[in-house]
Amino acid sequence: MQKELTFYLIRHGRTIWNDQGLMQGSGNSNLTEEGVKGAQLTGKALADVPFVAAYSSCLQRTIDTANHILGQRDIPLFQHNGLNEQYFGSWEGQNVELIRPLKEFQLMLEDPANYKAESNGGETWDKVAERAMKAIHDIAKVHPSGNILVVSHGHTIRLLMGLFNGASWQNHRKEGYSESIRNTAINIVRYRQNGDEVTFTVEKMNDVAHLE
């Protein structure tokens, strides 16, 4: 069986909690005016891409972003909870700068293999990697070919881009594998399946030219 798909992965538009410097995770806050504009500009940049379907996480900020990107286009939008943001437990809603000095917070950012989420009851990186990659494979099973819009979150997309680049969940945040994903940046990945073999090729990462 041979199959080729192109995934366009977009981080949601900027939110109120982003502006306030609060940890978001599975919590949700509304898009700001800038966030809506970013999504609309992304839609304009991708207006000529013939999407066969769009997918978002189950969190409202990605659903809203996807709708702003799609506008009046007749493209079905589905949700997949595997695309949700990493769950940060008791850190959610807290000011990032107040928890940044914590050792476990630093492990989350710099040493995914040793981040155990013990102090906050959050989600470890291996769990995020498992569900996010499953989401991509689930989507790929549904569509024989074409372009797929995927609207997700900063940590989730960064992890996926690292995995697509050949990293493991343990080292995906190392330089050269991934980078911090900006709001409504465009990331493009080619998915190829030949029999049981699946390969990913990163064609674009963190492109924000359409926002400037």
Z-matrix of the N, CA and C atoms (Angstrom, degrees):
N
C 1 1.472
C 2 1.530 1 110.25
N 3 1.307 2 115.96 1 128.14
C 4 1.465 3 120.38 2 177.82
C 5 1.524 4 109.80 3 -115.56
N 6 1.332 5 114.49 4 141.36
C 7 1.460 6 119.08 5 -177.35
C 8 1.522 7 108.81 6 -153.63
N 9 1.332 8 116.36 7 143.31
C 10 1.460 9 120.50 8 174.60
C 11 1.522 10 109.50 9 -138.75
N 12 1.325 11 115.31 10 128.29
C 13 1.460 12 122.85 11 178.26
C 14 1.521 13 108.99 12 -130.62
N 15 1.315 14 116.18 13 155.87
C 16 1.457 15 120.23 14 172.49
C 17 1.521 16 108.83 15 -121.72
N 18 1.332 17 115.57 16 120.31
C 19 1.459 18 121.75 17 178.70
C 20 1.528 19 110.23 18 -96.01
N 21 1.322 20 115.89 19 130.90
C 22 1.462 21 122.67 20 172.43
C 23 1.531 22 106.57 21 -108.61
N 24 1.321 23 116.42 22 104.53
C 25 1.463 24 121.30 23 -176.46
C 26 1.527 25 109.62 24 -98.39
N 27 1.330 26 115.46 25 124.95
C 28 1.461 27 121.74 26 -176.15
C 29 1.530 28 109.24 27 -125.98
N 30 1.323 29 116.30 28 130.41
C 31 1.466 30 119.29 29 171.03
C 32 1.533 31 107.94 30 -76.49
N 33 1.325 32 116.38 31 145.92
C 34 1.467 33 121.46 32 179.91
C 35 1.531 34 111.67 33 -55.90
N 36 1.316 35 115.73 34 161.98
C 37 1.449 36 121.24 35 176.30
C 38 1.521 37 112.13 36 -67.53
N 39 1.316 38 115.18 37 162.93
C 40 1.464 39 120.69 38 -178.08
C 41 1.535 40 110.10 39 -61.35
N 42 1.344 41 115.58 40 141.62
C 43 1.462 42 121.40 41 -176.78
C 44 1.525 43 111.74 42 -117.60
N 45 1.320 44 115.05 43 171.70
C 46 1.469 45 120.85 44 177.24
C 47 1.529 46 110.33 45 -60.58
N 48 1.326 47 116.79 46 -43.63
C 49 1.470 48 119.56 47 179.69
C 50 1.523 49 111.52 48 -66.88
N 51 1.336 50 117.84 49 -33.14
C 52 1.466 51 119.92 50 173.16
C 53 1.527 52 109.65 51 -58.46
N 54 1.325 53 116.54 52 -46.97
C 55 1.467 54 121.11 53 179.97
C 56 1.520 55 111.70 54 -63.18
N 57 1.314 56 117.01 55 -35.08
C 58 1.464 57 121.78 56 -177.74
C 59 1.524 58 113.00 57 -85.22
N 60 1.338 59 117.47 58 -4.41
C 61 1.457 60 120.64 59 178.67
C 62 1.514 61 113.61 60 71.43
N 63 1.335 62 116.85 61 32.84
C 64 1.466 63 121.30 62 -178.56
C 65 1.524 64 110.66 63 -103.10
N 66 1.331 65 116.19 64 145.76
C 67 1.464 66 121.65 65 176.16
C 68 1.519 67 109.16 66 -68.60
N 69 1.321 68 117.22 67 130.12
C 70 1.449 69 119.91 68 -172.52
C 71 1.530 70 112.39 69 -103.33
N 72 1.331 71 117.82 70 -63.93
C 73 1.459 72 120.11 71 177.04
C 74 1.512 73 112.93 72 58.65
N 75 1.339 74 115.86 73 -126.95
C 76 1.464 75 120.12 74 -179.01
C 77 1.518 76 112.12 75 -83.29
N 78 1.344 77 116.51 76 -8.27
C 79 1.459 78 120.17 77 171.22
C 80 1.526 79 108.78 78 -72.96
N 81 1.305 80 116.97 79 169.48
C 82 1.458 81 118.26 80 -177.68
C 83 1.517 82 110.47 81 -141.73
N 84 1.332 83 115.27 82 143.70
C 85 1.461 84 119.64 83 168.69
C 86 1.519 85 107.51 84 -137.24
N 87 1.304 86 116.08 85 159.41
C 88 1.461 87 121.04 86 -173.05
C 89 1.525 88 112.33 87 -72.23
N 90 1.329 89 115.38 88 155.62
C 91 1.460 90 120.58 89 173.16
C 92 1.518 91 109.97 90 -64.66
N 93 1.321 92 115.68 91 142.81
C 94 1.458 93 120.62 92 172.32
C 95 1.533 94 109.02 93 -81.63
N 96 1.315 95 116.13 94 175.02
C 97 1.469 96 120.66 95 175.51
C 98 1.524 97 110.04 96 -59.07
N 99 1.335 98 115.81 97 -40.87
C 100 1.465 99 120.60 98 176.83
C 101 1.535 100 110.78 99 -63.33
N 102 1.328 101 116.37 100 -38.87
C 103 1.468 102 121.15 101 179.54
C 104 1.512 103 112.49 102 -64.13
N 105 1.325 104 116.07 103 -42.04
C 106 1.475 105 120.78 104 177.56
C 107 1.527 106 109.85 105 -64.61
N 108 1.339 107 116.12 106 -44.57
C 109 1.467 108 120.22 107 -179.50
C 110 1.526 109 110.60 108 -62.23
N 111 1.342 110 116.72 109 -41.70
C 112 1.461 111 120.43 110 179.14
C 113 1.514 112 111.60 111 -60.63
N 114 1.332 113 116.15 112 -42.08
C 115 1.463 114 120.43 113 179.13
C 116 1.526 115 110.66 114 -65.44
N 117 1.321 116 116.24 115 -41.30
C 118 1.461 117 120.09 116 179.65
C 119 1.531 118 111.50 117 -65.69
N 120 1.335 119 116.93 118 -38.95
C 121 1.466 120 120.77 119 177.39
C 122 1.530 121 110.98 120 -66.74
N 123 1.334 122 116.00 121 -35.11
C 124 1.463 123 120.31 122 175.92
C 125 1.525 124 109.97 123 -64.97
N 126 1.328 125 116.03 124 -42.35
C 127 1.458 126 120.60 125 176.34
C 128 1.518 127 111.75 126 -59.42
N 129 1.334 128 116.13 127 -40.43
C 130 1.460 129 120.99 128 178.94
C 131 1.536 130 110.48 129 -64.82
N 132 1.349 131 115.39 130 -41.71
C 133 1.468 132 120.58 131 -179.52
C 134 1.529 133 111.90 132 -65.73
N 135 1.334 134 116.03 133 -30.13
C 136 1.470 135 121.08 134 -176.88
C 137 1.531 136 112.75 135 -103.75
N 138 1.323 137 116.20 136 13.75
C 139 1.468 138 120.94 137 -173.68
C 140 1.527 139 112.94 138 -59.94
N 141 1.332 140 117.08 139 -29.47
C 142 1.461 141 120.03 140 -177.17
C 143 1.529 142 112.97 141 -94.35
N 144 1.340 143 116.95 142 2.99
C 145 1.468 144 120.17 143 177.82
C 146 1.528 145 108.36 144 -85.79
N 147 1.326 146 118.37 145 119.56
C 148 1.468 147 120.44 146 -178.53
C 149 1.529 148 111.53 147 -80.78
N 150 1.313 149 116.52 148 85.86
C 151 1.460 150 121.00 149 -179.85
C 152 1.528 151 110.82 150 -71.34
N 153 1.337 152 115.96 151 136.88
C 154 1.467 153 119.20 152 175.27
C 155 1.530 154 110.86 153 -89.70
N 156 1.355 155 115.92 154 -21.70
C 157 1.465 156 120.33 155 178.46
C 158 1.515 157 109.00 156 -166.56
N 159 1.331 158 114.90 157 161.97
C 160 1.460 159 121.71 158 175.52
C 161 1.522 160 108.87 159 -130.02
N 162 1.329 161 114.88 160 145.41
C 163 1.461 162 121.81 161 178.62
C 164 1.519 163 109.10 162 -132.16
N 165 1.324 164 115.83 163 142.81
C 166 1.466 165 120.83 164 173.26
C 167 1.518 166 108.03 165 -131.31
N 168 1.328 167 115.15 166 173.30
C 169 1.462 168 119.16 167 169.20
C 170 1.530 169 107.75 168 -72.49
N 171 1.306 170 116.48 169 -176.93
C 172 1.471 171 120.31 170 179.01
C 173 1.523 172 112.06 171 -90.48
N 174 1.320 173 117.08 172 4.10
C 175 1.468 174 121.63 173 -177.72
C 176 1.527 175 109.68 174 -92.11
N 177 1.319 176 115.98 175 139.45
C 178 1.455 177 121.24 176 -168.57
C 179 1.523 178 113.50 177 -59.70
N 180 1.332 179 117.32 178 -32.81
C 181 1.473 180 118.46 179 -177.16
C 182 1.529 181 112.33 180 -64.84
N 183 1.343 182 117.10 181 -29.64
C 184 1.467 183 118.49 182 176.90
C 185 1.531 184 111.15 183 -82.13
N 186 1.328 185 116.63 184 -33.86
C 187 1.469 186 119.98 185 177.35
C 188 1.531 187 109.25 186 -63.54
N 189 1.334 188 116.10 187 -45.25
C 190 1.472 189 120.22 188 178.79
C 191 1.525 190 110.95 189 -63.26
N 192 1.340 191 116.37 190 -43.37
C 193 1.470 192 120.33 191 179.52
C 194 1.521 193 110.55 192 -60.72
N 195 1.334 194 116.44 193 -45.85
C 196 1.471 195 120.34 194 179.74
C 197 1.526 196 111.22 195 -59.96
N 198 1.322 197 116.19 196 -42.59
C 199 1.471 198 119.78 197 179.62
C 200 1.516 199 112.06 198 -64.36
N 201 1.340 200 117.12 199 -37.52
C 202 1.468 201 119.93 200 177.06
C 203 1.524 202 110.67 201 -68.81
N 204 1.324 203 117.91 202 -35.98
C 205 1.463 204 121.14 203 177.98
C 206 1.529 205 110.16 204 -66.71
N 207 1.324 206 116.80 205 -44.35
C 208 1.466 207 121.06 206 -176.06
C 209 1.517 208 112.58 207 -75.65
N 210 1.345 209 116.89 208 -30.65
C 211 1.457 210 119.80 209 -179.74
C 212 1.518 211 111.87 210 58.00
N 213 1.321 212 116.00 211 -126.81
C 214 1.467 213 121.59 212 -178.36
C 215 1.528 214 113.42 213 -92.65
N 216 1.338 215 116.83 214 6.84
C 217 1.469 216 119.83 215 -178.18
C 218 1.532 217 110.70 216 -68.60
N 219 1.303 218 115.80 217 142.56
C 220 1.464 219 121.27 218 -177.50
C 221 1.532 220 109.36 219 -88.18
N 222 1.337 221 114.92 220 73.80
C 223 1.466 222 121.62 221 -177.85
C 224 1.528 223 107.87 222 -125.95
N 225 1.327 224 118.29 223 125.00
C 226 1.472 225 119.62 224 -178.07
C 227 1.526 226 111.75 225 -66.93
N 228 1.339 227 115.79 226 138.74
C 229 1.466 228 122.42 227 179.51
C 230 1.522 229 108.90 228 -117.12
N 231 1.325 230 115.24 229 123.30
C 232 1.465 231 121.80 230 179.97
C 233 1.528 232 110.04 231 -117.76
N 234 1.345 233 116.32 232 160.58
C 235 1.459 234 121.16 233 175.90
C 236 1.534 235 109.45 234 -113.00
N 237 1.337 236 115.18 235 145.95
C 238 1.467 237 121.50 236 175.53
C 239 1.531 238 106.98 237 -139.21
N 240 1.343 239 116.99 238 121.94
C 241 1.469 240 118.59 239 -175.93
C 242 1.523 241 112.87 240 -70.22
N 243 1.340 242 117.45 241 -12.95
C 244 1.462 243 119.70 242 173.73
C 245 1.515 244 112.68 243 -67.07
N 246 1.338 245 116.74 244 -17.06
C 247 1.470 246 121.74 245 179.03
C 248 1.527 247 112.73 246 -91.18
N 249 1.349 248 117.14 247 0.30
C 250 1.465 249 120.52 248 -179.93
C 251 1.526 250 111.23 249 -62.23
N 252 1.328 251 114.79 250 161.23
C 253 1.467 252 119.76 251 177.58
C 254 1.523 253 110.09 252 -71.98
N 255 1.330 254 115.33 253 156.87
C 256 1.466 255 120.98 254 173.28
C 257 1.529 256 109.00 255 -55.21
N 258 1.338 257 115.67 256 136.79
C 259 1.465 258 120.94 257 178.80
C 260 1.526 259 108.42 258 -85.21
N 261 1.347 260 116.62 259 125.47
C 262 1.461 261 121.57 260 -175.42
C 263 1.525 262 113.82 261 -102.49
N 264 1.334 263 116.97 262 7.56
C 265 1.466 264 120.21 263 175.78
C 266 1.517 265 112.83 264 59.74
N 267 1.333 266 116.30 265 -131.47
C 268 1.473 267 121.70 266 -174.45
C 269 1.525 268 113.15 267 -69.51
N 270 1.337 269 117.83 268 -9.66
C 271 1.463 270 120.01 269 177.15
C 272 1.527 271 112.15 270 -77.80
N 273 1.320 272 117.86 271 -17.91
C 274 1.464 273 119.55 272 -174.67
C 275 1.522 274 110.75 273 -64.91
N 276 1.324 275 115.33 274 134.30
C 277 1.452 276 121.90 275 -177.60
C 278 1.514 277 113.49 276 86.44
N 279 1.343 278 117.96 277 -7.01
C 280 1.460 279 121.40 278 -179.62
C 281 1.523 280 110.95 279 -88.92
N 282 1.334 281 114.78 280 155.07
C 283 1.460 282 120.68 281 177.40
C 284 1.523 283 109.55 282 -68.56
N 285 1.324 284 116.03 283 126.09
C 286 1.464 285 121.09 284 -176.29
C 287 1.527 286 111.39 285 -57.50
N 288 1.332 287 116.74 286 -40.89
C 289 1.465 288 119.78 287 -175.50
C 290 1.529 289 112.21 288 -66.75
N 291 1.327 290 117.17 289 -25.40
C 292 1.470 291 120.17 290 179.84
C 293 1.523 292 111.73 291 -77.49
N 294 1.327 293 116.95 292 -27.75
C 295 1.471 294 118.96 293 -179.02
C 296 1.532 295 112.37 294 -102.80
N 297 1.330 296 116.78 295 -7.40
C 298 1.463 297 120.14 296 -179.68
C 299 1.531 298 113.10 297 -57.06
N 300 1.346 299 120.01 298 -38.21
C 301 1.468 300 119.55 299 -178.85
C 302 1.533 301 114.28 300 -68.78
N 303 1.328 302 118.40 301 -15.48
C 304 1.460 303 120.57 302 -177.25
C 305 1.529 304 110.71 303 -63.07
N 306 1.337 305 115.58 304 138.52
C 307 1.464 306 120.48 305 -178.69
C 308 1.529 307 111.03 306 -58.87
N 309 1.340 308 116.18 307 -42.01
C 310 1.458 309 118.71 308 -177.21
C 311 1.530 310 111.78 309 -68.09
N 312 1.329 311 116.41 310 -32.54
C 313 1.464 312 119.83 311 176.20
C 314 1.524 313 109.76 312 -64.43
N 315 1.325 314 116.47 313 -41.81
C 316 1.462 315 120.78 314 178.70
C 317 1.526 316 111.28 315 -65.43
N 318 1.339 317 116.50 316 -37.55
C 319 1.470 318 120.08 317 176.26
C 320 1.525 319 110.70 318 -62.26
N 321 1.325 320 116.97 319 -41.81
C 322 1.455 321 120.75 320 179.55
C 323 1.529 322 110.85 321 -57.14
N 324 1.335 323 116.20 322 -41.49
C 325 1.457 324 120.72 323 -175.75
C 326 1.524 325 113.21 324 -82.41
N 327 1.339 326 116.85 325 -34.88
C 328 1.463 327 120.06 326 -168.60
C 329 1.526 328 114.79 327 -112.87
N 330 1.312 329 118.02 328 -19.97
C 331 1.467 330 120.96 329 -175.20
C 332 1.525 331 110.19 330 -142.71
N 333 1.354 332 116.75 331 68.74
C 334 1.460 333 120.49 332 -175.01
C 335 1.527 334 114.41 333 -52.10
N 336 1.328 335 117.70 334 -33.29
C 337 1.466 336 121.23 335 -177.27
C 338 1.523 337 111.75 336 -62.68
N 339 1.334 338 116.65 337 -29.92
C 340 1.466 339 120.65 338 -176.35
C 341 1.527 340 113.55 339 -107.11
N 342 1.334 341 116.19 340 9.21
C 343 1.470 342 119.69 341 175.32
C 344 1.524 343 108.65 342 -84.00
N 345 1.327 344 116.57 343 110.68
C 346 1.473 345 121.89 344 -175.04
C 347 1.533 346 112.82 345 -102.07
N 348 1.335 347 117.53 346 -7.70
C 349 1.475 348 122.17 347 179.86
C 350 1.524 349 112.16 348 55.66
N 351 1.330 350 116.14 349 35.58
C 352 1.470 351 120.07 350 -175.95
C 353 1.534 352 112.10 351 -76.95
N 354 1.322 353 116.98 352 -38.25
C 355 1.469 354 119.23 353 -174.52
C 356 1.528 355 112.65 354 -80.16
N 357 1.332 356 117.42 355 -25.31
C 358 1.467 357 120.12 356 -175.33
C 359 1.531 358 113.58 357 -110.36
N 360 1.346 359 117.00 358 -9.22
C 361 1.469 360 119.29 359 -178.34
C 362 1.510 361 113.24 360 67.39
N 363 1.328 362 116.26 361 26.65
C 364 1.462 363 120.92 362 -177.43
C 365 1.514 364 112.80 363 -86.98
N 366 1.336 365 114.57 364 -164.27
C 367 1.467 366 122.55 365 -175.16
C 368 1.524 367 109.52 366 -102.66
N 369 1.322 368 116.62 367 129.91
C 370 1.460 369 120.67 368 179.85
C 371 1.526 370 110.50 369 -79.43
N 372 1.330 371 115.15 370 161.04
C 373 1.460 372 120.85 371 -173.84
C 374 1.522 373 112.70 372 -64.28
N 375 1.336 374 117.77 373 -34.77
C 376 1.469 375 118.78 374 -179.90
C 377 1.517 376 111.38 375 -62.60
N 378 1.331 377 116.31 376 -36.01
C 379 1.470 378 120.67 377 179.04
C 380 1.527 379 110.64 378 -68.49
N 381 1.338 380 116.52 379 -41.62
C 382 1.468 381 119.74 380 178.17
C 383 1.526 382 109.94 381 -63.07
N 384 1.334 383 116.30 382 -44.54
C 385 1.466 384 120.49 383 -179.16
C 386 1.524 385 111.17 384 -60.65
N 387 1.323 386 116.16 385 -43.22
C 388 1.468 387 120.63 386 -177.81
C 389 1.526 388 111.27 387 -62.43
N 390 1.330 389 117.14 388 -48.34
C 391 1.467 390 119.33 389 -175.73
C 392 1.531 391 111.90 390 -74.82
N 393 1.347 392 116.92 391 -35.21
C 394 1.473 393 119.33 392 -178.15
C 395 1.528 394 110.99 393 -69.56
N 396 1.336 395 117.29 394 -42.51
C 397 1.456 396 119.53 395 177.81
C 398 1.532 397 111.00 396 -67.89
N 399 1.327 398 116.02 397 -35.79
C 400 1.470 399 119.40 398 175.87
C 401 1.531 400 110.09 399 -60.81
N 402 1.332 401 116.29 400 -39.82
C 403 1.469 402 120.04 401 178.35
C 404 1.524 403 110.79 402 -60.26
N 405 1.332 404 116.65 403 -45.46
C 406 1.467 405 120.38 404 179.43
C 407 1.526 406 110.76 405 -61.05
N 408 1.333 407 116.99 406 -44.73
C 409 1.463 408 120.35 407 -179.71
C 410 1.535 409 111.03 408 -68.70
N 411 1.338 410 116.50 409 -36.37
C 412 1.471 411 119.44 410 176.00
C 413 1.526 412 110.98 411 -60.17
N 414 1.334 413 115.81 412 -44.42
C 415 1.469 414 120.82 413 179.74
C 416 1.525 415 109.92 414 -64.14
N 417 1.333 416 115.61 415 -42.94
C 418 1.469 417 119.73 416 -178.45
C 419 1.524 418 112.18 417 -62.93
N 420 1.327 419 116.48 418 -32.11
C 421 1.470 420 119.68 419 179.14
C 422 1.529 421 112.09 420 -64.71
N 423 1.336 422 115.82 421 -30.27
C 424 1.469 423 120.75 422 -173.73
C 425 1.526 424 111.85 423 -78.21
N 426 1.343 425 116.45 424 -31.65
C 427 1.467 426 120.13 425 -169.53
C 428 1.528 427 110.93 426 -114.44
N 429 1.336 428 117.85 427 125.82
C 430 1.465 429 120.58 428 -179.82
C 431 1.526 430 113.69 429 -73.24
N 432 1.336 431 116.81 430 -25.27
C 433 1.472 432 120.81 431 -178.60
C 434 1.524 433 108.41 432 -168.51
N 435 1.323 434 115.85 433 173.55
C 436 1.459 435 120.45 434 172.39
C 437 1.513 436 114.79 435 110.40
N 438 1.325 437 114.59 436 -173.83
C 439 1.464 438 123.40 437 -178.34
C 440 1.521 439 110.08 438 -102.67
N 441 1.321 440 115.68 439 133.71
C 442 1.464 441 121.90 440 -177.64
C 443 1.525 442 109.63 441 -121.27
N 444 1.326 443 117.17 442 125.99
C 445 1.462 444 121.91 443 173.48
C 446 1.523 445 108.70 444 -88.22
N 447 1.336 446 116.35 445 129.88
C 448 1.461 447 121.95 446 177.68
C 449 1.528 448 108.46 447 -127.04
N 450 1.333 449 116.64 448 118.55
C 451 1.471 450 120.72 449 179.26
C 452 1.526 451 108.19 450 -110.65
N 453 1.331 452 115.23 451 118.55
C 454 1.461 453 119.95 452 -174.88
C 455 1.527 454 109.72 453 -139.38
N 456 1.327 455 117.18 454 -141.50
C 457 1.473 456 122.44 455 -166.77
C 458 1.525 457 111.55 456 -132.26
N 459 1.317 458 115.13 457 164.25
C 460 1.461 459 121.77 458 -174.17
C 461 1.513 460 115.14 459 -55.18
N 462 1.342 461 117.49 460 -56.02
C 463 1.463 462 119.98 461 -178.57
C 464 1.518 463 111.43 462 -67.70
N 465 1.326 464 116.37 463 -40.47
C 466 1.466 465 120.33 464 -176.78
C 467 1.522 466 111.18 465 -65.77
N 468 1.337 467 117.40 466 -46.12
C 469 1.469 468 120.17 467 -180.00
C 470 1.523 469 110.61 468 -68.03
N 471 1.336 470 117.49 469 -40.60
C 472 1.471 471 118.87 470 179.53
C 473 1.534 472 110.51 471 -60.32
N 474 1.323 473 116.63 472 -43.19
C 475 1.463 474 120.93 473 177.62
C 476 1.529 475 110.54 474 -61.33
N 477 1.332 476 117.56 475 -47.52
C 478 1.462 477 120.70 476 178.91
C 479 1.526 478 111.80 477 -59.84
N 480 1.324 479 117.37 478 -43.62
C 481 1.461 480 120.04 479 -179.35
C 482 1.521 481 110.70 480 -63.28
N 483 1.340 482 116.57 481 -37.66
C 484 1.458 483 119.59 482 175.50
C 485 1.519 484 111.67 483 -62.78
N 486 1.323 485 116.35 484 -45.61
C 487 1.465 486 120.85 485 179.00
C 488 1.529 487 111.05 486 -62.86
N 489 1.335 488 116.83 487 -41.42
C 490 1.463 489 120.75 488 177.99
C 491 1.538 490 110.82 489 -62.75
N 492 1.336 491 115.65 490 -29.57
C 493 1.467 492 121.20 491 -178.65
C 494 1.525 493 112.82 492 -84.87
N 495 1.334 494 116.81 493 2.53
C 496 1.459 495 119.92 494 177.47
C 497 1.509 496 115.19 495 98.84
N 498 1.321 497 117.47 496 4.69
C 499 1.463 498 121.00 497 177.57
C 500 1.527 499 110.19 498 -79.98
N 501 1.320 500 115.78 499 170.62
C 502 1.462 501 122.22 500 169.52
C 503 1.528 502 107.25 501 -104.64
N 504 1.331 503 117.01 502 167.88
C 505 1.468 504 117.99 503 177.43
C 506 1.521 505 110.25 504 -62.59
N 507 1.335 506 116.63 505 -27.02
C 508 1.469 507 120.17 506 -177.53
C 509 1.535 508 112.32 507 -69.65
N 510 1.339 509 117.55 508 -34.26
C 511 1.474 510 119.17 509 -174.49
C 512 1.527 511 113.02 510 -119.96
N 513 1.346 512 117.14 511 15.29
C 514 1.468 513 119.80 512 -170.95
C 515 1.518 514 113.95 513 -64.05
N 516 1.336 515 117.81 514 -19.36
C 517 1.468 516 119.89 515 -177.09
C 518 1.526 517 113.03 516 -91.01
N 519 1.331 518 116.87 517 3.14
C 520 1.458 519 119.82 518 176.97
C 521 1.516 520 110.25 519 -70.51
N 522 1.336 521 115.16 520 148.57
C 523 1.458 522 121.32 521 -179.79
C 524 1.527 523 109.94 522 -58.29
N 525 1.307 524 115.93 523 136.75
C 526 1.457 525 120.76 524 -179.52
C 527 1.516 526 112.76 525 101.29
N 528 1.329 527 116.80 526 -24.74
C 529 1.462 528 120.94 527 178.12
C 530 1.528 529 111.79 528 -94.86
N 531 1.337 530 116.69 529 -41.98
C 532 1.469 531 120.42 530 -177.65
C 533 1.519 532 108.70 531 -155.85
N 534 1.308 533 115.54 532 172.30
C 535 1.462 534 121.46 533 175.89
C 536 1.518 535 108.44 534 -148.82
N 537 1.313 536 115.96 535 164.01
C 538 1.467 537 120.57 536 -179.38
C 539 1.522 538 109.36 537 -60.38
N 540 1.323 539 116.08 538 125.90
C 541 1.473 540 121.47 539 -173.94
C 542 1.521 541 110.51 540 -86.50
N 543 1.315 542 116.47 541 125.95
C 544 1.466 543 121.17 542 -178.94
C 545 1.537 544 110.41 543 -82.80
N 546 1.312 545 115.12 544 154.51
C 547 1.468 546 120.66 545 179.16
C 548 1.532 547 110.40 546 -58.88
N 549 1.314 548 115.89 547 131.81
C 550 1.474 549 126.32 548 179.53
C 551 1.533 550 113.73 549 55.58
N 552 1.335 551 116.77 550 24.31
C 553 1.465 552 120.41 551 170.22
C 554 1.532 553 108.83 552 -71.21
N 555 1.329 554 116.14 553 151.67
C 556 1.463 555 121.78 554 179.72
C 557 1.530 556 109.53 555 -99.68
N 558 1.325 557 115.50 556 126.46
C 559 1.466 558 122.81 557 176.11
C 560 1.525 559 107.28 558 -124.23
N 561 1.322 560 117.43 559 128.96
C 562 1.466 561 121.25 560 -175.28
C 563 1.530 562 109.66 561 -121.27
N 564 1.319 563 115.51 562 129.83
C 565 1.466 564 121.81 563 -177.89
C 566 1.530 565 109.26 564 -133.53
N 567 1.331 566 115.73 565 131.49
C 568 1.458 567 121.27 566 176.36
C 569 1.529 568 109.48 567 -93.90
N 570 1.318 569 115.07 568 129.14
C 571 1.468 570 122.36 569 178.44
C 572 1.516 571 108.06 570 -108.29
N 573 1.332 572 116.48 571 124.80
C 574 1.459 573 120.45 572 177.77
C 575 1.528 574 109.28 573 -126.77
N 576 1.313 575 115.97 574 131.81
C 577 1.460 576 121.54 575 176.26
C 578 1.518 577 109.38 576 -120.99
N 579 1.321 578 116.07 577 128.14
C 580 1.455 579 121.94 578 176.04
C 581 1.522 580 107.22 579 -130.90
N 582 1.320 581 116.62 580 100.18
C 583 1.465 582 120.34 581 -172.69
C 584 1.520 583 109.70 582 67.00
N 585 1.326 584 115.84 583 -125.25
C 586 1.463 585 120.28 584 179.03
C 587 1.519 586 112.85 585 -89.79
N 588 1.334 587 116.51 586 -4.60
C 589 1.469 588 120.25 587 -176.55
C 590 1.528 589 110.80 588 -92.45
N 591 1.324 590 115.41 589 128.51
C 592 1.466 591 121.50 590 177.46
C 593 1.522 592 108.93 591 -119.87
N 594 1.320 593 117.27 592 131.33
C 595 1.459 594 121.43 593 175.85
C 596 1.523 595 110.16 594 -125.40
N 597 1.325 596 114.97 595 148.24
C 598 1.461 597 122.37 596 176.90
C 599 1.527 598 108.68 597 -118.70
N 600 1.320 599 116.24 598 136.90
C 601 1.462 600 121.31 599 175.64
C 602 1.524 601 109.03 600 -125.98
N 603 1.332 602 116.63 601 119.18
C 604 1.466 603 121.01 602 178.52
C 605 1.525 604 108.54 603 -79.17
N 606 1.320 605 116.20 604 121.06
C 607 1.457 606 121.18 605 -178.65
C 608 1.527 607 112.35 606 -103.42
N 609 1.326 608 116.34 607 -23.82
C 610 1.470 609 119.74 608 179.68
C 611 1.514 610 108.16 609 -157.14
N 612 1.347 611 116.24 610 138.00
C 613 1.459 612 119.88 611 177.57
C 614 1.526 613 110.42 612 -133.78
N 615 1.328 614 115.01 613 129.54
C 616 1.468 615 121.67 614 171.48
C 617 1.526 616 113.11 615 60.70
N 618 1.302 617 117.83 616 36.95
C 619 1.467 618 121.38 617 -179.69
C 620 1.529 619 109.30 618 -77.65
N 621 1.332 620 116.09 619 119.10
C 622 1.475 621 120.66 620 179.97
C 623 1.530 622 111.14 621 -122.17
N 624 1.334 623 116.52 622 17.73
C 625 1.476 624 119.71 623 -178.65
C 626 1.531 625 111.01 624 -57.39
N 627 1.338 626 116.56 625 -32.97
C 628 1.466 627 120.57 626 -177.43
C 629 1.529 628 112.61 627 -71.95
N 630 1.336 629 116.81 628 -12.53
C 631 1.466 630 120.68 629 -178.37
C 632 1.530 631 111.66 630 -94.96
N 633 1.311 632 117.84 631 -9.09
C 634 1.477 633 120.82 632 -172.16
C 635 1.505 634 111.98 633 -99.33
